[in-house]
């Protein structure tokens, strides 16, 4: 995923902090691949640091039948755009 606006919206220091948070957060699900961690960072940036609390997201991120470093990719493929919109609306207080 190419998301230059996400990077440009941070100072170098805040970007380093956010990437570290995303890395630690992803590690809770066994995710360690740099590409998967960067996608985890994108998910946090777009949908909030607690995006993974949604039951559908949880089901994928905790599914031991899916290799840990591919779970984030599976999440993007399986979760419908309407659910992401719902998550974003709740985060912004529009629901």
Secondary structure as GFF3:
##gff-version 3
##sequence-region A 1 95
A	DSSP	alpha_helix	4	8	.	.	.	ID=ss1
A	DSSP	alpha_helix	12	27	.	.	.	ID=ss2
A	DSSP	alpha_helix	34	47	.	.	.	ID=ss3
A	DSSP	three_ten_helix	51	53	.	.	.	ID=ss4
A	DSSP	alpha_helix	55	61	.	.	.	ID=ss5
A	DSSP	three_ten_helix	68	70	.	.	.	ID=ss6
A	DSSP	alpha_helix	71	78	.	.	.	ID=ss7
A	DSSP	alpha_helix	81	91	.	.	.	ID=ss8
###
